[in-house]
């Protein structure tokens, strides 16, 4: 499936994984501020995924 055909949640799930990997790299290189920013984005993407899961539970 082409990236532009993926759903928003699939894209967020993909970014969530990438952000974790990038944060781990930043941590290993002791880039504290970059690591912090990546962690914030990681948490935000996790919040989006959790909200989506909660909406699915409410709908059923």
ABEGO torsion letter per residue (X at the ends): XBAAABBAAAAAAAAAAAAAAAAAAAAAAGBAAAAAAAAAAAAAAAAAAAAAAAAAAAAX
